[in-house]
Amino acid sequence: MTLPPEDRAARAAAAGSPTPDVVVEPDADRLARAVATALVARLAAAQAVHGTATVVLTGGGIGTAVLERVADLVREPARERVDWTAVDVWWGDERWVPADDGDRNELGARRALLDPAGVPAERVHAVPASDAGFGEPEDAAAWYADQLAAAAPEGQPLPRIDLLLLGMGPEGHVASVFPGTPAVSDERAVFAVRDCPKPPPTRVSLGFSAINAAEEVWLLVSGAAKAPAVARALTGGATPEELPAAGVHGRRATRWLLDAEAAGELAGQG
């Protein structure tokens, strides 16, 4: 169900961004299924207009569950089809660990969707692993920013991003932008993050300048532990410094896709 928009509209107007949509599903499984169906439709629509589609993926439990459900749709006849050979895949953040480490978002995404769907290697734009020869995460971040710029129209720092997916932590972090850290105010598209309060401590992350350049940003949030942060982000009760998720918006659309537990402290829920 979609929630009343009054508080969200006021906050979005103040930020100069579209009013966020809020959709609540009964549980995490049905949330993952609904998001998967919507994701396929969004990428198919982008391909109908542009011939290609670009998506930025997230990790975490609900993010991986969505990709697994998308893979199920790939195997089944569907009304809307995606040409996975014409989808460019990027990541919102990555853990600075070796390529075969189970903590890598890339590894989970490849297993859940990218390999089963047959996304070509040249369209999978992974953040370098710690054993890829870059030395420091700052070097990997600079390289990733260069890759984004190389895929962009001439003179632009970023390619067209049709859809960017984000998870959110209980304290309101998105990608690897945590509350009260220098990452919140970093204006670069990509940067290294050290001393993250959540392990592993070293990462490479997109910043707000890249996240908020996406045509659509979808925040996927599941679980009661995240309900207070969801409510604060959607009612204007926090700044991005305090709660990074409050600073996220797409150019054309922002969608909060929640299960009932995550929506438990919103008005009319619970």
C-alpha positions in Angstrom: 0.0 0.0 0.0 1.1 3.6 -0.6 1.2 6.0 2.4 -0.4 9.4 2.7 2.0 12.0 1.1 1.6 15.2 3.1 4.7 15.1 5.2 6.8 13.6 2.4 5.6 16.3 -0.1 6.6 19.1 2.2 10.0 17.7 2.8 10.6 17.0 -0.9 9.5 20.5 -1.9 12.0 21.9 0.6 14.8 19.8 -0.9 13.8 20.6 -4.5 13.3 16.9 -5.3 10.3 14.8 -6.3 8.0 13.7 -3.6 9.1 10.2 -2.6 6.8 7.3 -3.1 6.4 4.9 -0.2 5.2 1.3 -0.9 4.7 -1.2 1.9 4.6 -5.0 1.4 3.5 -7.4 4.2 6.8 -9.2 4.6 10.4 -9.3 3.3 9.7 -12.1 0.8 6.8 -10.3 -0.8 8.8 -7.1 -0.8 11.6 -8.8 -2.7 9.2 -10.3 -5.2 7.4 -6.9 -5.8 10.7 -5.1 -6.2 12.0 -7.7 -8.6 8.9 -7.4 -10.8 9.2 -3.5 -10.7 12.9 -3.7 -11.5 12.3 -5.8 -14.6 9.6 -3.4 -15.8 11.9 -0.3 -15.2 14.8 -1.8 -17.1 12.6 -2.9 -19.9 11.1 0.6 -20.1 14.6 2.1 -20.2 15.6 -0.2 -23.0 12.5 0.7 -25.0 13.6 4.3 -25.0 17.4 4.1 -25.1 18.2 0.6 -26.3 20.2 0.0 -23.2 19.6 0.2 -19.4 21.9 1.1 -16.6 21.4 -0.1 -13.0 23.4 0.4 -9.8 23.1 -2.5 -7.4 23.3 -2.7 -3.7 24.2 -5.6 -1.4 22.7 -6.8 1.9 20.0 -9.4 2.6 17.1 -7.7 0.9 19.2 -6.5 -2.1 20.4 -10.1 -2.8 16.9 -11.5 -2.3 15.6 -9.1 -5.0 18.3 -10.2 -7.4 17.4 -13.9 -6.8 13.8 -13.1 -7.5 14.8 -11.3 -10.7 16.7 -14.4 -11.7 13.5 -16.4 -11.2 11.7 -14.1 -13.6 14.5 -14.5 -16.2 13.7 -18.3 -16.2 10.0 -17.8 -16.6 7.8 -16.4 -19.4 7.0 -12.8 -18.5 5.0 -10.0 -20.1 8.0 -7.6 -19.9 11.4 -8.9 -21.0 14.9 -7.4 -20.4 17.7 -7.9 -22.8 20.4 -8.6 -20.3 23.1 -8.3 -22.9 22.2 -4.6 -23.0 22.3 -3.8 -19.3 25.2 -2.0 -17.7 25.7 -2.9 -14.0 27.5 -0.7 -11.5 27.7 -0.8 -7.7 26.8 1.8 -5.1 29.5 0.5 -2.8 31.9 -2.3 -2.3 33.9 -3.8 0.5 37.7 -3.6 0.2 38.3 -7.3 0.5 39.8 -9.9 -1.9 37.9 -10.9 -5.0 36.9 -14.3 -3.6 35.7 -12.9 -0.2 32.1 -13.6 0.5 31.7 -10.1 1.8 32.0 -8.7 -1.7 28.7 -7.3 -3.1 29.9 -8.2 -6.6 30.2 -11.9 -5.7 26.7 -12.1 -4.4 25.3 -10.3 -7.3 27.0 -12.5 -9.8 25.8 -15.7 -8.1 22.2 -14.4 -7.7 21.6 -12.8 -11.1 24.4 -11.6 -13.3 25.7 -15.1 -14.2 22.3 -16.8 -14.6 21.0 -13.9 -16.7 24.1 -13.9 -18.9 25.1 -10.3 -18.5 28.3 -9.8 -20.6 31.5 -9.3 -18.8 32.1 -6.0 -20.4 28.9 -4.6 -19.0 29.6 -5.6 -15.4 31.5 -2.7 -13.9 32.8 -4.0 -10.6 34.7 -2.0 -8.0 38.3 -3.4 -7.8 39.0 -5.9 -5.1 41.7 -5.4 -2.6 43.9 -7.9 -4.4 43.4 -6.4 -7.8 46.7 -4.5 -7.7 45.5 -1.0 -6.9 47.4 -0.8 -3.6 45.1 1.5 -1.7 41.3 1.9 -1.8 41.7 5.5 -2.7 43.4 4.4 -6.0 40.5 2.0 -6.7 38.0 4.8 -6.0 39.7 7.1 -8.4 39.8 4.4 -11.1 36.1 3.7 -10.6 35.3 7.4 -11.0 37.3 7.4 -14.2 35.3 4.4 -15.4 32.0 6.1 -14.7 33.2 9.2 -16.6 34.4 7.1 -19.5 30.9 5.7 -19.9 29.3 9.2 -19.7 28.4 11.6 -22.4 31.2 13.9 -23.4 31.9 16.5 -20.7 29.8 14.7 -18.1 31.2 12.9 -15.0 28.5 10.2 -14.9 26.6 8.0 -17.4 22.8 7.9 -17.5 21.7 5.9 -14.5 18.2 4.6 -15.0 17.9 2.9 -11.6 20.0 3.0 -8.4 19.2 0.6 -5.6 20.1 1.3 -2.0 19.8 -0.6 1.3 19.7 1.3 4.6 21.3 0.4 7.9 19.5 0.8 11.3 21.4 4.0 11.9 20.4 5.3 8.5 23.6 4.7 6.4 23.3 4.2 2.7 26.0 2.8 0.4 29.0 3.3 2.7 28.0 6.7 3.8 27.6 6.6 7.6 26.2 9.2 9.9 28.6 11.8 11.2 31.5 10.8 8.9 33.4 12.8 6.3 31.7 10.8 3.6 28.5 12.7 4.2 30.0 15.9 2.9 32.4 14.5 0.4 31.4 16.0 -3.0 33.3 13.4 -5.1 31.3 10.8 -7.1 33.4 8.0 -5.7 35.7 7.8 -2.7 37.3 5.4 -0.2 35.8 5.0 3.2 38.0 3.9 6.1 37.1 3.0 9.7 33.4 2.2 8.9 31.5 1.4 12.1 30.2 -1.7 10.5 32.7 -4.4 9.3 34.6 -4.7 7.0 35.9 -1.3 7.9 37.4 -0.2 4.6 35.2 0.3 1.5 34.8 2.2 -1.8 31.5 4.1 -2.1 29.5 6.3 -4.4 28.8 9.7 -2.8 25.6 11.8 -2.8 26.7 13.6 -6.0 26.5 10.2 -7.9 23.6 8.7 -6.0 21.4 11.7 -6.5 22.3 11.9 -10.2 20.3 8.7 -10.9 17.0 9.0 -12.7 15.3 6.8 -10.0 16.6 5.9 -6.6 14.9 3.0 -4.8 15.6 2.4 -1.1 14.9 -1.2 -0.1 14.4 -1.6 3.7 13.3 -4.6 5.7 13.1 -5.3 9.4 11.8 -3.7 12.6 15.3 -2.5 13.6 15.2 0.0 10.8 11.7 1.4 11.5 12.9 4.4 13.6 15.4 5.5 10.8 12.7 5.0 8.1 10.3 7.2 10.1 12.9 10.0 10.7 14.0 10.0 7.0 10.4 10.3 5.7 9.1 12.8 8.1 11.9 15.3 7.9 13.1 14.7 11.4 16.8 14.3 10.5 19.5 15.9 8.4 21.7 13.9 6.0 24.6 14.4 8.5 22.6 12.7 11.2 20.9 10.2 8.9 22.4 9.8 5.4 19.2 8.2 4.0 17.5 11.5 4.5 19.7 13.1 1.8 19.0 10.6 -0.9 16.7 11.4 -3.9 16.5 10.5 -7.6 16.3 13.1 -10.4 12.8 11.9 -11.5 11.7 9.6 -8.7 12.5 8.3 -5.2 10.9 5.2 -3.9 11.0 3.8 -0.4 10.1 0.1 -0.7 9.5 -1.3 2.7 8.2 -4.4 4.5 5.6 -3.9 7.2 8.2 -4.1 10.0 10.3 -1.4 8.5 7.2 0.8 8.1 6.1 0.1 11.6 6.7 3.7 13.0 5.2 5.5 10.1 1.8 7.1 10.6 -1.0 4.6 9.9 1.3 1.6 10.3 1.8 -0.9 13.0 
